[in-house]
Amino acid sequence: MEPRFGGFLPGFLQTFESFAKSPYNEPRRLGNPGRLLAYRCREISRQLSKPTLHAEYLRLGLWNNLPGRIDLNAYKIAVHDTTSVEVQGLGDLEDVGIVAALTRSNVNRALKPALPCVGTARTDGTGRCAGFDGGKYLEAHYEVTSAQVASYLFFVMQKSSDMYVLGGDAAEDSRGKAVSDWNYTAGALTNDGAHHTTQNSGLQNYFLARNTNACASIQQISLEVMSSVGSYIYSTDQYPYVRGRHELFRDVLRHTCPGYLKGDINTWRKHCSIVILSTSDFIRGLTTNGASFPVQYSVTVRYASEREFISGAGAVSAHADNRGFAVLRDCIYGKPIMGEIFDQARLRLTPSSGIVSSMNISHASAMDTIGSGGASTAL
């Protein structure tokens, strides 16, 4: 323990040592008869630099009422990386990425591929707002075999913490890591008339987007189970896939806490797009969770960065030359993953061991249970 309160800690240890020992240098009995708090202090260092406290054991008053075994509900999560990844229309952000010079000193490597921001503006994106472009995305493919069906599946591409620059060295700020465009090209701002009235206000405040937590937007998802025996597909034909994503968000809300994102699909789409599906969404009567039934998932998920927003903390530029409100765009680098959540698990704790066991009944028993439950419901 490092000293934080001057001489307080050594003085406390000295007082506690004199109280814990009787005049005969024996442990003092504390508490009611029959309830011993055996607490011996020994080898107490009174040096101001590193005082230490050595305790042999501590037995609380209600120790004899503790159960010999505790059973707890538990869950486990299996996380899977992509089998393959395809990118489209990323330009330099695919091969060059966010260059090492723009990362913090303890990262110091290029972050690639990175997703540039796409939006709804009828321009090529060189103006104030991101262009309407459905051709800039990352498509992740997963081929996963599991011994039993998970209770839930989830898919997400979280922004990597390697992108954060939080001011360790002198040059690690929005000036030392300045970018000249929204593809995160290193360099000073372009000082001409067009940029003064469009991009510069946002680029000068771009750390508000870069240094905040976010996920890439899930535009399309296709999930097949056991070679199309069961399937779950939300992929409308044309960008920006409005109808399909409204249906997808509706299913996500079924498995989240009340008030999740206040039901706002735009917040979910732009900032924290994560898809979570339950067994009832995709298994379609093939089996049920907790049953021993090997399944194979074939999944394709399309990710893009749609994180374009205006922040009240940096709504305008600090320089009068850069006029107009600051529209921020986020360039996202991360690792897309697929996860399986198994919630039919138990944790058993004893004084000498801890054992985790999972529900694993036969497929026939599981289907009989479902059939009998369906019959009673129909009656």
Order of alpha helices (4+ residues) and beta strands (2+ residues): alpha-beta-beta-beta-beta-alpha-beta-beta-alpha-alpha-alpha-beta-beta-alpha-alpha-beta-alpha-beta-beta-beta-beta-beta-beta-alpha
